[in-house]
Amino acid sequence: MVYLLGTSIPRNKVITRALQQIYGIGKNKSKVICKNIGLTSNIRTFELKTRHNFKLTQFLENSNIRINSDLIRLLSDAKKRLVTLRVYRGIRAKQGFPIRGQRTHTNAKTAKKKY
């Protein structure tokens, strides 16, 4: 296992897929990160040198990309703001109902789990 910014990354995956294990990095962001650092998208994580790991951490720390706890805090603050403003979306989130107008008679189990 390779640890990158507090997240364990699988050892035998392609680097673009492995970077997606970090919360807040998707397919496109991982490709952009690899391109900016100068990594080919076919390289596996166990083939990375220490200088590549250092470049990855430096790039992620210096860029404006919000990942891990920063992103989680931002999203939870946005939800709390909606609840305190007593907006319809905030009220629905507080009650545990679907926020975006989905059906509640059936199929609302996921929304009830999340909040």
WOWOGI-V101558 format. One record per residue. N is the residue number from 1. RES is the residue in three letters. PHI is phi in radians with two decimals (none if undefined). Layout:
N_RES_PHI, N_RES_PHI
This chain:
1_MET_none, 2_VAL_-1.91, 3_TYR_-1.80, 4_LEU_-2.33, 5_LEU_0.97, 6_GLY_1.40, 7_THR_-2.05, 8_SER_-1.41, 9_ILE_-1.92, 10_PRO_-1.03, 11_ARG_-1.40, 12_ASN_-1.88, 13_LYS_-1.77, 14_VAL_-1.16, 15_ILE_-1.07, 16_THR_-1.17, 17_ARG_-1.33, 18_ALA_-1.21, 19_LEU_-1.17, 20_GLN_-1.24, 21_GLN_-1.26, 22_ILE_-1.37, 23_TYR_-1.14, 24_GLY_1.90, 25_ILE_-1.98, 26_GLY_-1.89, 27_LYS_-1.12, 28_ASN_-1.20, 29_LYS_-1.11, 30_SER_-1.16, 31_LYS_-1.16, 32_VAL_-1.14, 33_ILE_-1.09, 34_CYS_-1.11, 35_LYS_-1.17, 36_ASN_-1.19, 37_ILE_-1.41, 38_GLY_1.75, 39_LEU_-1.65, 40_THR_-1.36, 41_SER_-1.35, 42_ASN_-1.64, 43_ILE_-1.27, 44_ARG_-1.66, 45_THR_-1.19, 46_PHE_-1.27, 47_GLU_-1.50, 48_LEU_-1.22, 49_LYS_-1.52, 50_THR_-1.15, 51_ARG_-1.17, 52_HIS_-1.19, 53_ASN_-1.07, 54_PHE_-1.12, 55_LYS_-1.10, 56_LEU_-1.07, 57_THR_-1.15, 58_GLN_-1.10, 59_PHE_-1.14, 60_LEU_-1.21, 61_GLU_-1.29, 62_ASN_-1.55, 63_SER_-1.48, 64_ASN_-1.56, 65_ILE_-1.29, 66_ARG_-1.59, 67_ILE_-2.38, 68_ASN_0.90, 69_SER_-1.20, 70_ASP_-1.09, 71_LEU_-1.20, 72_ILE_-1.10, 73_ARG_-1.13, 74_LEU_-1.10, 75_LEU_-1.20, 76_SER_-1.22, 77_ASP_-1.13, 78_ALA_-1.15, 79_LYS_-1.16, 80_LYS_-1.11, 81_ARG_-1.10, 82_LEU_-1.12, 83_VAL_-1.20, 84_THR_-1.22, 85_LEU_-1.36, 86_ARG_1.04, 87_VAL_-1.39, 88_TYR_-0.95, 89_ARG_-1.10, 90_GLY_-1.19, 91_ILE_-1.14, 92_ARG_-1.10, 93_ALA_-1.15, 94_LYS_-1.16, 95_GLN_-1.38, 96_GLY_1.51, 97_PHE_-1.70, 98_PRO_-1.06, 99_ILE_-1.55, 100_ARG_-1.79, 101_GLY_1.47, 102_GLN_-1.29, 103_ARG_-1.21, 104_THR_-1.97, 105_HIS_-1.12, 106_THR_-2.36, 107_ASN_1.14, 108_ALA_-1.85, 109_LYS_-1.21, 110_THR_-1.17, 111_ALA_-1.12, 112_LYS_-1.23, 113_LYS_-1.29, 114_LYS_-1.20, 115_TYR_-1.89
